Amino acid sequence: MKLLRQAFTIYIYGSVHVAVAVLSLVLMTNHMFGLPFSLPVALFAFCGTLCGYNFTKYESLYRLKKPKSPRIAVIMGLSLAALAVAGVAFFYLAAAAQIIAIVFLGLTLLYTVPFFPEQTNLRNWSGIKIYIVALCWAGVTLLMPLLNAGVEPYPDVYLKFVQRFLLVIILILIFEIIDLDEDDPHLKTLPQVFGVTKTKIFNLALLLIFYILELFKTVTDKKQLVVNVLLVLAVALFTVYAHPKRPKMYTLFWVEAIPMFWLSCLYIADRL
C-alpha cells in the first residue's frame, strides 16, 4: 500500500497526470479534425509536458542549490528520460510543428527562468501567468497536431483554438480559487482581485461562451455537442464547489482529469 501511495505521489507531483491530460487533448484534436495518430506528436506532447512542468516546478531547487528529497530525485530522473524522448520525437515532427514546438519551448523558459538579474520570470508577472499557460496548451494540443498533419489553418481551426484557449483558462481559474490562500498577492489572480464568487460567475460565463462557439463550426457534430454538454456540466460543478479550503487533490487530480473525461465521453459517444 505504501508503494502504491508513493507511486501515486510521483504520478501527481511528477506531472505524469498533467501530461496525460495534454495527450488527451491532442487525441481530441485528432478526433475533431480526422487526423491520423502520430506517435512523434503524442510522445512530444506527453514527454515535453512532463519535462516542462517538472522543470517549472523544481528548477529553482537546483538553481539555488537547495536540498532535494529522494522523491525529487526520482522525478528529476523521470524528467530527464522524458526530455530525451521528447528530443528524439522533435526530429520526427514536420517542420511547421517543430517551429510551434520551439516557440512554446521559448515561452516555457521565459515563464520559468529569470534570465536577467533583478528580474522575475514571466510566471511572477501580475496577471500574465494564466494566459501563457493557456496559450502553450492550446498551441501544443491543437496547432502542433494540425500543422504536423499538413492542415492549413481555416476558420474551424481558429475557432477551436479559441475554444481550447478558453477551456484551459477555465480550468486554471479553478486552480486559482483553490490556491487563493497560498498564491503570492503580487500575482493579481482573478480570485485575488475580484473574489471567489465573481471569479466563479466569470468562469461559468466563459463555459457558456466555450459551448456556444461549437455552434459556429462549419460542420456541426451532434455527438460533439452532446459530449460538450457533459464537459460543461462537469466543469461547472467543479467551479461551483471550488473554494480555498478544498484539498489539493481537488485540482491536482480531479480537475486535471477533465480532459481525460472529455476524451472518454467522446469515445463512448462514438460507439453508441
MARVO-761682 format. One record per atom (N, C-alpha, C, CB): residue in three letters; x, y, z. Coordinates in steps of 0.05 Angstrom, whole numbers, plus 32768, in hexadecimal, padded with zeros to 4 digits. Each point is the difference from the previous one (the first is absolute). Glycine has a CB too. Layout:
BEGIN
ALAXYZ...
END
This chain:
BEGIN
MET80117FE88000MET7FEF80188000MET801180198000MET7FDC7FE78018LYS803A80187FF8LYS801280178001LYS800D80057FE5LYS80097FF68030LEU7FFE7FF47FC2LEU800C80037FE6LEU7FEC800D7FECLEU801D7FD78009LEU7FCA80217FF9LEU7FEB800C7FEFLEU7FFD801E8005LEU7FE97FD37FFEARG80188034801CARG7FFD801D8007ARG8018800F7FF5ARG7FE77FF48029GLN803180007FD9GLN8018800E7FF6GLN7FFE80037FE1GLN801B7FED8027ALA7FDC7FFE7FCCALA7FFD80017FE3ALA7FEC80157FF8ALA800C7FCF7FFDPHE7FDE80328012PHE7FEB80147FFAPHE800B801D8004PHE7FDC7FDE800DTHR803380258008THR800C801A8006THR801280097FE9THR7FFE7FF78031ILE80127FF67FC5ILE801280077FE9ILE7FEF80057FE7ILE80257FE48014TYR7FC6800C7FE9TYR7FEE80047FE9TYR7FF4801C8000TYR7FF57FCF8001ILE8003803B8016ILE7FF4801B8002ILE801680157FFFILE7FD97FEE801ATYR803A80117FF9TYR801380158003TYR80177FFF7FECTYR7FF580018030GLY800D7FE87FC2GLY80137FFE7FEAGLY7FF480077FE5GLY80167FDD801ASER7FD2802E7FE7SER7FF2800C7FE8SER7FF87FEB7FEBSER801A80298008VAL7FE57FBD8000VAL7FF77FEC7FEEVAL7FE280047FFAVAL80237FDF8011HIS7FCE80288004HIS7FE380047FFCHIS7FFA80177FEDHIS7FF97FEE802FVAL801580287FD5VAL7FFB80177FEEVAL800A7FF97FE3VAL800480208028ALA80107FD07FD6ALA80097FF87FE5ALA7FEB7FEE7FF2ALA803080028010VAL7FC37FED8000VAL7FEA7FF07FF4VAL7FE980137FF7VAL800D7FD8801EALA7FEE803D7FF2ALA7FEB80137FF9ALA8007800D7FE5ALA7FF680088031VAL802380017FCCVAL8008800C7FE7VAL7FFE7FEC7FE8VAL801F801F801ALEU7FE97FC97FEBLEU7FFE7FEC7FEBLEU7FE37FFB7FF9LEU802A7FEA8010SER7FC480178003SER7FE37FFC7FFBSER7FF680167FEESER7FFB7FEB802CLEU800E802E7FD8LEU7FF880167FEFLEU800B7FFD7FE3LEU7FFD801E8029VAL801B7FD87FD5VAL800B7FFA7FE6VAL7FEF7FEC7FF1VAL802F80098011LEU7FC87FE27FFDLEU7FEF7FEB7FF4LEU7FE5800C7FFALEU80187FDC8019MET7FDE80377FF7MET7FE7800E7FF9MET8003800F7FE6MET7FF580058031THR802280087FCBTHR8005800E7FE7THR80007FEC7FE8THR801A80238019ASN7FF37FC77FEBASN80007FEB7FEBASN7FE37FF87FF8ASN802D7FEF8011HIS7FC3800D8003HIS7FE47FF87FFBHIS7FF080167FF3HIS80037FE28027MET800080367FE3MET7FF080167FF5MET800680067FE3MET7FFF8013802DPHE801B7FEA7FCBPHE800880077FE5PHE80067FE87FEFPHE8012802A8012GLY7FE87FBE7FF8GLY80057FE87FF1GLY801D7FFB7FF9GLY7FD380067FEDLEU803F80008026LEU801D7FFD7FFBLEU80087FE38007LEU80088031800APRO800C7FC57FE8PRO800B7FE68007PRO80108003801APRO80017FF17FCFPHE80017FF98040PHE801180018018PHE801D80037FF8PHE7FDF7FE38019SER802F802F7FF4SER801C80057FFBSER800F7FFA801ASER7FF680237FDCLEU801B7FC88024LEU80107FFA8017LEU801380168008LEU7FFC7FD07FF3PRO8012803D7FFAPRO801280168008PRO7FF18017800EPRO801D7FF47FDAVAL7FCB8013801CVAL7FF18015800DVAL7FF77FF8801CVAL7FF0800F7FD3ALA80067FD8802FALA7FF77FF6801AALA80177FFF8014ALA7FDD7FE57FE9LEU803A8011800FLEU80177FFE8012LEU800B801C8007LEU800B7FD47FECPHE7FF6803D8000PHE800A801B8006PHE7FED800F8013PHE801680027FD3ALA7FD07FFC8028ALA7FED800E8012ALA80017FF5801CALA7FE280087FD8PHE801E7FDD802APHE80007FF3801BPHE801B8006800FPHE7FE07FDC7FEFCYS8036801C8004CYS801A8003800DCYS8008801D8003CYS800D7FD37FEDGLY7FED803D8000GLY8006801D8002GLY7FF1800D8017GLY800980017FCFTHR7FDE7FF78034THR7FF0800B8017THR800C7FF7801ATHR7FD780007FE3LEU802F7FE6801FLEU800A7FF68019LEU801A800E8008LEU7FEB7FD37FF6CYS8027802F7FF6CYS801A800C8005CYS7FFC801E8006CYS80167FDE7FE2GLY7FDA8030800EGLY7FFC801C8003GLY7FF48008801AGLY7FFA80037FD0TYR7FF17FEE8039TYR7FF380068019TYR80137FFB8018TYR7FD47FF57FECASN803B7FF58012ASN80137FFB8016ASN801780148001ASN7FF47FCF7FFCPHE8014803A7FECPHE801580157FFFPHE7FF58019800DPHE80137FEC7FD6THR7FD4801B8024THR7FF48018800BTHR7FFE7FFE801FTHR7FE780067FD5LYS80127FE28034LYS7FFB7FFD801DLYS801A7FFD8010LYS7FD57FEB7FF5TYR803F80098000TYR80177FF88010TYR801A800C7FF8TYR7FE87FD68007GLU8019803A7FE4GLU801A800A7FF7GLU800D80128015GLU7FF07FFE7FD1SER80008010803FSER800C80118015SER800F7FF18015SER7FDB80207FF8LEU801D7FC7800DLEU800E7FEF8013LEU801D7FFC7FF8LEU7FD57FE9800CTYR802E80147FDATYR801B7FFB7FF5TYR800F801A7FFCTYR7FF07FD67FEAARG8002803E800CARG800D801A7FFBARG8009800D801AARG7FE380067FD8LEU800E7FF7803DLEU8007800B801ALEU800E7FEC8012LEU7FD9801F7FFCLYS802C7FC97FF9LYS800F7FEB800FLYS7FF37FFA801BLYS8029800F7FE9LYS7FBC7FED8016LYS7FF27FF88018LYS80017FE28003LYS7FE180287FFCPRO801B7FCE801DPRO80007FE38004PRO7FE87FF37FF1PRO80178006802DLYS7FEF7FE27FC8LYS7FEB7FF17FF1LYS7FF97FE6800ELYS801180157FD5SER7FD57FE5802CSER7FF77FE7800CSER80037FE97FECSER7FDF8019801DPRO80207FCE7FECPRO80027FE97FEDPRO7FE980017FEBPRO80157FE58025ARG7FD480257FE4ARG7FEA80027FECARG800780137FEAARG7FDF7FF78024ILE802D80207FE2ILE800880137FECILE80157FF47FEDILE7FF680268020ALA801C7FCA7FECALA80147FF37FEFALA7FF37FED7FECALA802180038026VAL7FCB7FEE7FE3VAL7FF27FEE7FEEVAL7FF280107FEAVAL7FF97FDF8025ILE7FFA80377FE3ILE7FF280107FECILE8013800D7FECILE7FDD800A8023MET803A7FFE7FE6MET8014800B7FEEMET800B7FEB7FEDMET800C80228023GLY7FF77FC67FE7GLY80087FEA7FEEGLY7FEB7FFA7FEBGLY801B7FEC8025LEU7FCC80147FE3LEU7FEA7FFD7FEELEU7FFF80177FEBLEU7FE67FE88024SER802080307FE6SER7FFF80177FEESER80177FFF7FEBSER7FEC801B8026LEU802B7FDC7FE3LEU80167FFE7FEDLEU7FFA7FEB7FEALEU8020800D8024ALA7FD47FDD7FE4ALA7FF87FEB7FEDALA7FEB800C7FEDALA800A7FDB8021ALA7FE380347FE9ALA7FEC800C7FF0ALA800C80157FECALA7FDE7FF98025LEU803680157FE5LEU800D80147FEFLEU800E7FF27FE9LEU8007801E8027ALA80067FCC7FDEALA800D7FF17FEBALA7FEC7FF67FEBALA80247FF28020VAL7FC680047FE9VAL7FEB7FF67FEEVAL7FF480177FEFVAL7FF67FDA8020ALA8004803C7FEEALA7FF580177FF2ALA8014800B7FEBALA7FE5800C8029GLY80357FF37FDEGLY801580097FEEGLY80017FF07FE7GLY801A80108026VAL7FE47FD57FDDVAL80007FEF7FE9VAL7FE680047FEFVAL801C7FDE8019ALA7FCD80247FF5ALA7FE780047FF2ALA7FFF801A7FF0ALA7FE97FE58024PHE8025802F7FE7PHE8000801A7FF2PHE800A7FFE7FE4PHE80088016802CPHE800D7FD97FD0PHE800C7FFE7FE5PHE7FEF7FF07FECPHE802C80038016TYR7FBF7FF17FF4TYR7FED7FF27FEFTYR7FE780107FFATYR80117FD58012LEU7FEE80437FF9LEU7FE980127FFALEU8004800E7FE6LEU7FF980078031ALA7FF180017FC3ALA800280117FE8ALA800C801B8007ALA7FD87FE87FEBALA803480258001ALA800E801A8006ALA7FED8014800DALA801E7FF77FD9ALA7FCA800B801EALA7FED8014800CALA7FFA7FF9801DALA7FEC80087FD3ALA80117FDE8033ALA7FFC7FF8801BALA801880058012ALA7FE07FDD7FF0GLN803880208004GLN80188006800FGLN8002801D8007GLN80177FDB7FE8ILE7FE080378006ILE8000801C8006ILE7FEE80068018ILE800A800B7FCFILE7FDE7FE98030ILE7FED80048016ILE800D7FF6801AILE7FD97FFB7FE1ALA80347FEE801EALA800D7FF58018ALA80158013800BALA7FF77FD17FEFILE8019803A7FFFILE801580138009ILE7FF58019800CILE801E7FEE7FDCVAL7FCC801C8018VAL7FF48018800BVAL7FF67FFC801CVAL7FF2800D7FD2PHE80017FDC8033PHE7FF47FFB801APHE80167FF78014PHE7FD47FF57FEBLEU80418000800BLEU80177FFB8012LEU800C801A800ALEU800A7FD57FE7GLY7FF8803E8007GLY800A801B8008GLY7FEE800D8014GLY801480047FD3LEU7FD27FF9802ALEU7FED800B8013LEU80037FF3801BLEU7FE0800A7FDBTHR80247FDB8025THR80047FF28019THR80198009800FTHR7FE97FD97FEBLEU802C802C8006LEU80198009800DLEU7FFC801C800BLEU801B7FE47FE0LEU7FD8802E8011LEU7FFB801B800ALEU7FED7FFF8018LEU800780127FD2TYR7FE77FDB802ETYR7FED7FFD8015TYR800D7FF7801ATYR7FDD7FF57FDFTHR80397FFC801ETHR800C7FF38017THR8019800E800BTHR7FEE7FD67FEEVAL802480327FFFVAL801B80088008VAL8003801F7FFFVAL80127FD37FF0PRO7FF780398025PRO8007801D7FFFPRO801B80037FF2PRO7FE5800A802APHE801B80007FBDPHE801980007FF1PHE801280188007PHE7FE87FE97FDCPHE800C802B8030PHE801080188007PHE7FFF8005801EPHE7FF780137FD2PRO801F7FF78039PRO80008007801DPRO7FEB80148006PRO80317FF68002GLU7FC480078016GLU7FEB8013800AGLU7FE67FFE7FF1GLU8024801E800DGLN7FDA7FCE7FE1GLN7FE77FFD7FF1GLN7FF37FE58007GLN8012801C7FDATHR7FD47FE48029THR7FF17FE78005THR7FFA7FF27FE6THR7FED8013802BASN800B7FD47FD7ASN7FF77FF27FE8ASN7FE480087FF9ASN801F7FD9800ALEU7FD7801F7FDELEU7FE580087FF8LEU7FEB7FF48012LEU801080037FD1ARG7FF77FE7803CARG7FED7FF38012ARG7FF780128017ARG80147FD47FF5ASN7FFE803E8013ASN7FFA80128016ASN7FF7801C7FF8ASN80227FE6801ATRP7FDA801E7FCCTRP7FF5801A7FF7TRP7FE280008006TRP802380047FDCSER7FD58012802FSER7FE480038008SER7FED7FFA7FE9SER800D80228022GLY7FE17FCB7FE2GLY7FEA7FFB7FEDGLY80077FF27FE6GLY7FED80278014ILE802C7FD37FE7ILE80087FF57FE6ILE80027FE27FFFILE8018802A7FF9LYS7FEC7FCA801ELYS80057FE38002LYS7FEA7FF07FF2LYS80188007802BILE7FD07FFF7FDAILE7FE97FF07FF6ILE7FFF80007FE2ILE7FE7800B8029TYR8021800B7FCATYR7FFE80027FE3TYR80177FF17FF2TYR7FE9802C8005ILE802E7FD48008ILE80177FF27FF4ILE7FFB7FE28001ILE801F8024800FVAL7FD77FD28007VAL7FFA7FE38003VAL7FEB7FF87FECVAL800C80018031ALA7FDF800F7FCDALA7FEA7FFA7FEDALA800A80007FE3ALA7FDE80138020LEU803380007FDALEU800B80027FE5LEU80117FE87FF9LEU7FFF80328004CYS80117FC6800FCYS80117FE87FFCCYS7FF07FE77FFCCYS80248016801BTRP7FC87FE67FF6TRP7FEF7FE87FFDTRP7FF180007FE6TRP7FFB7FFF8032ALA7FFA80187FC6ALA7FF180017FE7ALA80127FFB7FE8ALA7FDF80208015GLY80397FEC7FEDGLY80137FFC7FEAGLY80097FE47FFCGLY800F802E8008VAL7FF97FC5800FVAL800B7FE57FFEVAL7FEA7FEB7FFAVAL8023800E8021THR7FC57FF67FEBTHR7FEB7FEB7FFDTHR7FEF80047FE7THR80007FFC8031LEU8001801C7FC3LEU7FEF80047FE8LEU801180077FE7LEU7FDC8010801FLEU803480057FE3LEU800F80087FE8LEU80157FEC7FF8LEU7FF8802F800DMET80177FC68006MET80157FEE7FF9MET7FF77FE77FF2MET801880118027PRO7FD37FE17FE2PRO7FF67FE97FF1PRO7FF680077FE4PRO7FF47FEB802BLEU7FFE802C7FD3LEU7FF680087FE6LEU801680077FECLEU7FD780118017LEU803D7FFE7FF2LEU801680087FEFLEU80117FE77FF9LEU8000802E8014ASN80037FC07FFFASN800F7FE87FFAASN7FF37FEF7FEAASN801180018030ALA7FD480007FD0ALA7FF17FF17FECALA7FFD800F7FE5ALA7FE87FEA8025GLY8023802F7FDAGLY7FFF800F7FE8GLY7FE6800F7FFBGLY801F7FE07FEEVAL7FD180238028VAL7FE6800E7FFDVAL8005801E8000VAL7FE87FDA8017GLU800E80337FD4GLU8002801D7FFFGLU7FEB800D8012GLU80117FFD7FD0PRO7FF58018803EPRO7FED800D8012PRO7FE7800A7FF0PRO8025800E801ETYR7FC47FED7FECTYR7FE780097FF5TYR7FED80078017TYR80067FE47FD6PRO7FE380288025PRO7FEF800B8016PRO7FFC7FED8017PRO7FEA801B7FDEASP80117FCB801DASP7FFB7FEE8016ASP80187FFC8011ASP7FDF7FE97FE4VAL803980198011VAL80187FFE800FVAL800280188014VAL80177FE77FDATYR7FE48031801CTYR800180178011TYR7FEC7FFE8016TYR8010801C7FDALEU7FD87FDB801FLEU7FEA7FFD8014LEU80087FEC8015LEU7FDE800C7FDDLYS802D7FDE801BLYS80087FEB8013LYS8017800A8012LYS7FF17FDD7FE0PHE802180338014PHE8016800B8010PHE7FF580128016PHE801E7FFE7FD8VAL7FCF80138021VAL7FF480118015VAL7FF27FEF8015VAL7FF980257FDDGLN7FF87FC7801AGLN7FF37FED8013GLN80147FF38013GLN7FDC7FF87FDEARG803A7FFE8017ARG80147FF28010ARG800D80148013ARG80087FDF7FDBPHE7FFD8039801CPHE800C80148011PHE7FED80078017PHE801980137FD8LEU7FCD7FF08022LEU7FEC80058015LEU7FFE7FEA8014LEU7FE7801C7FDFLEU80197FCB8017LEU7FFE7FE98012LEU801780008014LEU7FE97FE67FDCVAL802F801F801BVAL80177FFF8012VAL7FFE80178014VAL801C7FEB7FDCILE7FDB802D801BILE7FFC80168012ILE7FEC7FF98016ILE800980207FDAILE7FE17FD3801DILE7FEB7FF88013ILE800B7FED8015ILE7FDE80057FDCLEU80327FE7801CLEU800B7FED8012LEU8014800D8013LEU7FF97FDC7FDEILE801780368017ILE8013800E8011ILE7FF380118016ILE802080017FD9LEU7FC9800B801FLEU7FF280118014LEU7FF67FEF8018LEU7FF2801F7FDBILE80077FC88020ILE7FF97FEE8016ILE80197FFC8012ILE7FDC7FE97FE4PHE803B80138010PHE80197FFE800FPHE800480198011PHE80147FE27FDDGLU7FE880358017GLU80058019800DGLU7FED80058018GLU801180137FD5ILE7FD77FE38029ILE7FEE80018017ILE800A7FEF8016ILE7FD980087FE1ILE802F7FE08019ILE800A7FED8014ILE801A800B800DILE7FEC7FDA7FE7ASP802580338009ASP801A800A800AASP7FFF801C800BASP80157FE27FDELEU7FD380298025LEU7FFE801C8008LEU801080078019LEU7FD280007FEBASP802D7FEF8029ASP800D80068019ASP801E7FFD7FFFASP7FD77FF18017GLU803380027FD4GLU801D7FFB7FFEGLU800E80117FEBGLU7FF67FD2800FASP7FFB80377FDDASP800D80107FEAASP800B801A800AASP7FE17FEB7FE0ASP8035801D8015ASP800C801A8006ASP7FED80167FF8ASP802F7FED7FFAPRO7FCB80258018PRO7FED80167FFAPRO800880107FE7PRO7FF580038030HIS80257FFE7FCAHIS800980107FEAHIS7FF97FF37FE5HIS80258010801CLEU7FD27FD77FE4LEU7FF87FF37FE7LEU7FE7800C7FF4LEU80157FD68011LYS7FDA80368000LYS7FE7800C7FF7LYS7FEF7FEC7FF1LYS8017802C7FFETHR7FE57FBD800DTHR7FEE7FEC7FF3THR7FE3800B8002THR801F7FD9800BLEU7FD0801C7FE5LEU7FE4800A8000LEU7FF27FFD801BLEU7FFE7FF47FD0PRO80067FF5803DPRO7FF47FFE801BPRO800B80158014PRO7FF97FCF7FF7GLN802080378006GLN800C80158011GLN7FF4801B7FFBGLN802B7FE58002VAL7FD180217FE5VAL7FF7801B7FF8VAL7FE280038003VAL802680027FE0PHE7FCB7FE98018PHE7FE280037FFFPHE7FF27FEF8014PHE8005800A7FD1GLY80097FE4803DGLY7FF37FEF8013GLY7FF77FE57FF3GLY7FF28029801AVAL80087FC47FF8VAL7FF97FE57FF6VAL7FE580007FF2VAL801A7FED8026THR7FD280207FE5THR7FE67FFF7FF4THR7FFF800C7FE3THR7FED8003802ELYS801F80147FCFLYS8001800C7FE5LYS80117FF07FEDLYS7FFA802D8015THR801B7FC67FF5THR80107FEF7FEETHR7FF07FE87FF7THR8029800F8018LYS7FC77FE67FFALYS7FEF7FE97FF8LYS7FEC80097FEBLYS80057FEC802EILE7FEE802B7FD6ILE7FED80097FECILE800D80057FE5ILE7FE580168025PHE80337FF67FDCPHE800F80047FE7PHE80077FE67FF3PHE8013802A8013ASN7FF57FC27FFDASN80077FE67FF5ASN7FE87FF27FF2ASN80237FFC8024LEU7FC680077FE9LEU7FE87FF47FF4LEU7FF8800E7FE6LEU7FF07FF3802FALA801580277FD0ALA7FFB800F7FE8ALA80137FF77FE9ALA7FF08027801BLEU80297FD47FECLEU80137FF67FEDLEU7FF87FE57FF6LEU8024801A8016LEU7FD17FD57FFCLEU7FF77FE67FF8LEU7FE980027FEBLEU800D7FEE802DLEU7FE180257FD8LEU7FEA80047FEDLEU800B80087FE4LEU7FE2800D8027ILE803180067FD9ILE800D80087FE7ILE800D7FE97FF2ILE8007802E8013PHE80087FC27FFEPHE800D7FE87FF5PHE7FEC7FEE7FF1PHE802280028026TYR7FC77FFA7FE6TYR7FED7FEE7FF4TYR7FF3800D7FE7TYR7FF77FEC802DILE8002802D7FD4ILE7FF3800D7FEAILE801380017FE7ILE7FE6801C8021LEU80347FE67FE4LEU801280017FE9LEU7FFE7FE77FEFLEU801F801C801BGLU7FDA7FCE7FF1GLU7FFE7FE77FF1GLU7FEA80027FEAGLU800F7FE68029LEU7FDE802B7FDCLEU7FEA80037FEDLEU8008800F7FE7LEU7FE07FFF8026PHE8037800E7FDBPHE800980107FE9PHE80137FF07FEEPHE7FFB8029801CLYS80097FBE7FE9LYS80117FEF7FEFLYS7FF37FFE7FE4LYS80127FE68028THR7FFF80167FC4THR7FF77FFD7FE5THR7FED7FE87FFETHR802A80147FEFVAL7FDE7FD6801EVAL7FEF7FE88001VAL7FFB7FF9801EVAL80127FEF7FD3THR7FD580118035THR7FFA7FFA801CTHR7FFF7FE28005THR7FE6802B8003ASP80287FCC8010ASP80017FE48008ASP7FED7FFD8018ASP80307FF97FEFLYS7FBA7FF9800DLYS7FEC7FFD8015LYS800B7FF18018LYS7FDC80017FDDLYS80347FEB801ELYS800C7FF18017LYS801280128010LYS7FFD7FD67FE6GLN8012803B800CGLN80128013800EGLN7FF080138011GLN80227FFC7FDBLEU7FC7800D801BLEU7FEF8012800FLEU7FF77FF3801ALEU7FF180167FD6VAL80077FD18028VAL7FF67FF18018VAL80177FFC8014VAL7FDD7FE97FE4VAL803A800F8011VAL80187FFC8011VAL8008801A800EVAL800F7FDA7FE2ASN7FEF803C800FASN80088019800BASN7FED80098017ASN8013800D7FD4VAL7FD47FEA802AVAL7FED80068016VAL800A7FF28019VAL7FD980047FE0LEU802F7FE3801ELEU800B7FF18017LEU8019800E800BLEU7FEE7FD57FEDLEU802380348001LEU8018800E8008LEU7FF9801A8010LEU80197FED7FD8VAL7FD58022801CVAL7FF8801A800DVAL7FF47FFB801BVAL7FF880147FD3LEU7FF77FD7802FLEU7FF37FFA801ALEU80157FF88015LEU7FD67FF27FE8ALA803D7FFD800FALA80157FF78013ALA80118018800AALA80017FD37FE9VAL8007803D8004VAL801180178007VAL7FF080148011VAL801C7FFA7FD6ALA7FCB800A8023ALA7FEF80128010ALA7FFE7FF6801DALA7FE6800C7FD7LEU80177FDA802DLEU7FFE7FF6801BLEU801A8004800FLEU7FDF7FDE7FF1PHE8038801D8002PHE801A8005800CPHE8003801D8007PHE80137FD97FE7THR7FE380388008THR8002801D8005THR7FEF80088018THR800880087FD0VAL7FDF7FEF8031VAL7FED80088015VAL800A7FF6801BVAL7FDB7FFE7FDFTYR80317FEA8022TYR80087FF5801ATYR801D80068007TYR7FDE7FDC7FF8ALA802F80347FF8ALA801C80078006ALA800180158016ALA800D7FF57FD1HIS800580088042HIS800680158014HIS801B7FFA800CHIS7FCF8006800APRO803D800E8001PRO801C7FFE8009PRO80057FEA8015PRO800480307FF6LYS7FE87FC68017LYS80047FEC8014LYS7FFF7FE37FF5LYS7FEB801F8021ARG80107FDF7FC5ARG80017FE57FF4ARG801C7FF48001ARG7FD9800E7FE2PRO80297FD88021PRO801A7FF37FFFPRO800D80047FE4PRO7FF27FDF8023LYS8028801F7FDBLYS800E80057FE7LYS7FF87FEC7FEALYS80268012801BMET7FD27FD67FEEMET7FF97FEC7FECMET7FE780077FF0MET80157FDE801DTYR7FDC80357FEDTYR7FE8800A7FF2TYR8008800A7FE4TYR7FEA800C802CTHR802D80027FD4THR8009800A7FE6THR80167FEE7FF4THR7FF5802E800FLEU801E7FCA8001LEU80177FF17FF6LEU7FF87FE67FF3LEU801C80158023PHE7FCF7FDF7FE7PHE7FF77FE67FF4PHE7FE680047FF1PHE80177FE78025TRP7FD480237FE8TRP7FE680007FF4TRP7FFD80147FEATRP7FEE7FF1802BVAL801980287FDAVAL7FFD80147FEBVAL80137FFA7FE8VAL7FF380238023GLU80257FD47FE3GLU80127FFA7FEAGLU7FF87FE77FF1GLU80248015801AALA7FC97FDC7FF1ALA7FF67FE87FF2ALA7FE980077FEDALA800D7FE58027ILE7FEB80347FD8ILE7FE980087FEFILE80067FFA7FE2ILE7FF480238022PRO80247FE37FD4PRO80057FF97FE3PRO7FFD7FE27FFBPRO801E80277FFDMET7FEA7FC88016MET7FFC7FE37FFDMET7FE37FF98000MET802C7FF88016PHE7FC580157FFCPHE7FE37FFC8001PHE7FF380087FE5PHE800080088032TRP8008800E7FC4TRP7FF5800A7FE6TRP80057FED7FEATRP8007802F8010LEU80127FC87FEELEU80087FED7FEBLEU7FF17FE58003LEU802D80167FFESER7FD07FE1801BSER7FF27FE78005SER7FE380027FF7SER801F7FF68026CYS7FD480207FE1CYS7FE480047FF7CYS7FFE80007FE2CYS7FF8801B8029LEU801B7FF07FC9LEU7FFF80017FE3LEU80037FE47FF4LEU8013802F8001TYR7FFF7FC2800ATYR80047FE47FF6TYR7FE77FEF8006TYR803280058008ILE7FC27FFF800FILE7FE77FF18006ILE7FEA80087FEDILE800E7FFD8031ALA7FEF801E7FCAALA7FEB800A7FEEALA80047FF47FE4ALA7FFD802A801BASP801B7FD37FDDASP80067FF57FE5ASP7FF77FE37FFDASP802680207FFDARG7FD97FD3801AARG7FF97FE37FFFARG7FE27FFB8005ARG802F7FF6800FLEU7FC2801F7FF6LEU7FE37FFC8005LEU7FF180007FE6LEU80058017802D
END
